[in-house]
Amino acid sequence: MEDRQRVLHPLPTPRITPLMHLFNEMAVFAHVVRCGGFSQAARALGVEPSSVSRSVARLEKSLGARLLVRNTRALALTEMGSHIHAECEKMLAAARNVQDLAGHYGASATGLLRISAPVAFGQVWLAPRLAGFIEAFPDVDLQVVLDDRPIDLVDERVDVAVRVTEAPPPELAALRLCAAPYVLIASPGYIEAHGMPQRPEELTGHRCLHLGFGAFGPAWPFQRGNETLAVTVSGRYSIGNSLALATAVSGGAGIGLVPEFSAAQGLSDGMLVRVLPEWQLAGTYERAAYLVYAAGPHVAPKIRALLDFLGAGGRPPRSGP
């Protein structure tokens, strides 16, 4: 008797289907199983039964496996179909969770809010106000990074950042927080020992301190009405932090140029006095503090809450008339 060669028929090679199509077909398949039939699933989905049948057929072809055993009276899952159905249900559950999560975050301020700010401004202006923010929004957690470099919001996963600048970056949305002019300061003891300058030119005869980085050097531009002039000063050292510079000046180190917010406490308690208050520092020293964040049509509620809170002067916005 002639031996017959056994012919093996390989399983069909699964066809790669774009994920978006596959997700849709998986959802339809899950509805068929859940509803117990093609017609019932079609009614639930609001489509024709033939559309449901074609969708399941495409899924089976894509996966290279029979998922359902069908006859005129019943529908049953194959072994593979049972495993696939379980994964499809997980996918739908994940989609529902995403919807619920988006709804939750879209409805109220919640989650972790990462904020970056320059060191001195963060200490003096921002930190005292954030105490009220966390009181007003108990579902928002804050992580504040104080750093004088202009960080990249996307690369460092920061939600909002404070920039003390002449103008905010055009690619970012911005809320103006306050003016941040630069002022000349000295200690009462230094003025008593060395005299109070009456004009900017007289600063060349004094010890002068400046930040010493970027545009904040020894060339100081002044303006009073229509009168403008520039003076190049000299001093024994510079300090790259405005709070530290104000502290050195209060100890009698000389006349310093700092942002007004860094000098405010010393001016208030009498440890510092203004020098040439009728003159304004011009050019790069005409600055304001801005809260910047990614521009776009959708602002996360936690960011919107901070914008509204700081925009209202560090008080919870009124919710009623």
Disulfide bonds with the S-S distance in Angstrom:
none
